[in-house]
Amino acid sequence: MNGEYGLLDPDEADAPGDEFEEIDVTDTEADKIARERDREFSQWRKRIKDSERFIVQDSAFDDATFAALYKLVQDGYVDAMGGPVSTGKEANVYEALSGERARKTLGEGAEQVAIKVYRTRATNFQDMREYLVGDPRFEELGDKKEIVLAWTRKELSNLERARKAGVRVPNPVAAERNVLVMEFVATDGERARRLDEVSIENPETAYGVVREYVRRLYAAGLVHGDLSEYNVLFYEGQLVIIDVGQAVTIHHPNAEEFLERDCENVASFFRRQGIEADGGELYEWVRENADPDK
């Protein structure tokens, strides 16, 4: 693993400020498509389900999820679905061919996008609520569907905010219902490796980059909330922070607890790489060097 680790230039990022727009969790166009189920949508749904390349898992897909994918294709964000990249407790990630609108966002060389599908039948909705309740971007959340919609749109918002703050994260493209389209962080068509999967040549430099990104997130009013070696990727000489769906604003009642946990996780990993890192010291450094009132 290359030991240079490019750090985004903060001068290239607009200051995100401390304003948080309310995130709408009402029905989307995909819900209407799923309810109407016209012949064109039904035929498209059957083609996807029968595709050998696209492995459909019942726990991740229902009619409204298929409708969300269908709408993203219609809107020009996706040209064709591909196979799974990763699976998790709350979501699966798939590769797909970029549509014209996605290429406009990511650049003409971006032939693929990643599609993150949050399960509407997930069993840990109470865990998800922990990161949603108290977030100023949401009003009262009701049923399971609203929780998943909130989580998906929160990840899109968090990605946008992180990029404005100069944090290297996957470039967000679009969201529809429980489906998020974003940059496919990959090399030669294969997903980028996580920090726990690579040999780090210069851990001190890597630690400095991750530390700075934690600070920039906090200065932008966000705390990752689940940061560790499992959601930092190495890609083309850069470290990329992923899985920001659970990230909370600094106004969340548990924000400081989550920040302390992030700092301890990061320090613990880099201590195993031979770096003198301390979670408490990292937490204090982030707090002292990032103005949470911005």
N, C-alpha and C positions, 0 to 999 in steps of 0.2 A: 504494500500500500504506500503510495507516494506520500512523502512527508511534508509537502509544502502547504497544502490546505488553503486554498484561496478564501479570503474573507471579503464579503460584499462591502463595497465602499459606502459608508453611511451618507456621503454627499449625494449619492444617486437616489436616495430614498426621501420621499416627502415625509415630513413629520406627521404622524397619524393623529396627534392631539388626544384628547380624553373624551371625545364625544362618541357615544355609542347609539347607533340607530336601532330602533325597535325592529325585531325580526318577526315577520308574519308567518304564522303556522296554520293558516286556513287552507282549505282545499286548493289544489293546483289544477292545471289543465289536464294533467295525467289522471286525476280522479274522475273527471268528466269522461275521458276516453274509456277508462275502465268500466264505467257504468253503462255507457252506450254500446261498447263492443261491436262496432260495425264490421262489415265483412273484411275490409282492408286490414284493420288491426288484427282480427282473428287469424287471417292468413299469415301475417307477419309473425305473430306470436307462435304459430305452429312451426314456421320455418326455424325460428330461434330454438325452440324446444327440441326440434328434431336434428339440429346441427350436431355433428360429431365433435366439432371443435369447441363449441360453447357448451360447457357442462352445467346444466341447470340443477341447482340444489333446492329442494322444496323449502328448506328453512330460510332461504334468502329471497325467494320469489313468490309473489302472488300476482293477480291480474293487474293491480295498480302499479306494481313494480315494472311489469312488462310494458304497461302504458307509459310509464316515465321514460323507459328506454326508447320506446317508439317515438315519443315526443322529441327527445333529444336527437334522434335520427332525422325526423321531419324538420327540425329547426337548423340542421346543418352542422351540429356539433360532432356527430359520430357518423361514419360511413358504414362500418361493419363491426360486429362484435367478435371478440377473440376468446381465448381460453382464460382460466383463472391464473392469477399471479400469486395470490396469497389468500389464506382464509383465517378468520379470527372469530372470537366469541360474538362480536357485535356486527361484523361486516366482512364481506368478501371483496377482493380487488381483482378486476379483470383487465386485460389489455383490449384495445380496440383500435381500428383505423380512424384517423382524425378526419372529421368533416371540414368543410371550407371555413366555417366560422371558428372552429378550434385552431386551425392553422393561422388564421389572422391574429389570434391572440398569442399563440406560442411561437409563430414564425413558420415560414413555408417549409423548413426542413423537418418540422415535427410531424412525422408520418403516423405516430401512434399517440394515443392518450391512455390514461388509466381511468377506469370507471370503478368507483367505490360504491358498493350496494349495501346499505344498512338493512339488517333484517327487521322486518316489521313484526316478526314472531319471536324476537329476542326474549330471553328469560330474565335479564338483569336490568329491568327498567328502573328499579329502585336505585341501583348503582348509578344509572344515567341521571336520575333526578338530582343526585348529590351535586352534580356539576352544573345543573340547570337552575335549580331553585336559588334565588338570590342574585342571578345574573340580571342586570338592569335592562338587557335587550329583550327580555321576555316578560309577558304578563302571566297570569295564572295558566298553567298547563293542565290539560285534562286527561284524555285517554292515551293509550299506547301509541296510536298513530301520531298524535300531536307531539309526543316526546321524541319519536324518531325523526319527524320532520324538523323539529327544533334542533336536534343534534346535527342533522345534515346541513342545515342552513348556517348553524353556528360554525361548523368546520369551514364552510366557504368564507364566512365573514372573518374568521380567525386567520385563514391563509392570506386573505387580502390585506389584513391589518399587519400581519407579520412581514410581508413583502415590503409594504410601505415603510416599515421600521428598519429595513436593511437586513432582515433575517432570511437566509436561504431556505426556502420551503418550496414544495411543488407549486408551480404556477397554477392557480385555480382558473377554470374555464366557465363552468356553468353548474347549476344544480336544479334538479327537478324531482320534487317529492322526496323520496329516500335515496336518490341516486346523485352522486357527485362526480363530475368530470374534471380531471386535472392533468397536469403534465405527467407523462410516464417517465419517471427517473430511471433510465436504463442505459446500458452500454451494449451495443451490438444486439439489441433486441432482448437482452437478459436484464432483469431487474438489478439495480444497484445493490451492493452488499451492505448489511448493517455493520456497525462497529464491532459487534460481538462475533462477526463472521470473518474478519480480516486480521492480518498481522500489521500492527501500527508501527511504522518506522520511526516516527517522531511524536511520541505521545504528549510531550510538553507543549508542542505547537498545537496539536489537536485539542488539548485541554483548554488552551487559551482561546481558541475559536469557539468552542462550545460555551465556555464561560461568558464570552462577549455576547453570544446570541441569547443566553439567559438574561443578561443585563438589558439588551435591546428590547426583548419581549416585555420585560418589566417596565422599562421606560415608556413603552407604547401602551401600557395599561393591561398587559396580559401575563398570565402565569400558565405554563404548559400543563402542569398538573399530573403528568405521567412520564416525565423525561428520564431516559436511561439509554444504555447502549443499544437497546432493541428498537429504538425509533430515531436513531441518527444514522443516515446513510453516507457512504463514501462514494462520490460520483465526480469523475473528471477533475480531480484535484480539489474538490470542495466537500464540505460536510453539509448535509441537508437534513433539516429537522422535519420529521413527518408525524402523522397521527396527532393533529392538533384539535381534533373534534372536542375533546374534553377540556381544552384550555378555557380558563375562566378570566373574567376581568378582575382587576385589583380591588374592585368593590365587593366581590363575592365574600361572604362571611368566612370561608375557609381558604381564602387566597394565600395567606401567610403560611398556613400549615402545608398547603400544596407546594409552595415555593421552597420551604425547608426540606420537604421530601425530595423534590427535584434536585436540590443542591447536594443532598446526601447521596442520592443515587449516582449522580455524575462523579462526585468525589470518590465514591467507593470503587467505581469502575476504573478510574485513572490511577488510584492507588495500586490496583492490581497490575497496572502497566508500569509501575515504578516511580510514579509521580507523588510528591509530597502534597497531597490534596486533602483538605478537610472540609466537610460539609458545612459546619458552622461558620468557618471563615469565608467560604464561598457565599453563603447567605448574607453575611454582613457586608461583603464586598459589593454584591448586587444592590443591596439596599442603600449603601453609601454612595454608589456611583450612578444610580438611576433615580431621577426625581419622579416619584409616583404621582405627583400632582400635575404632571404635564398631560 
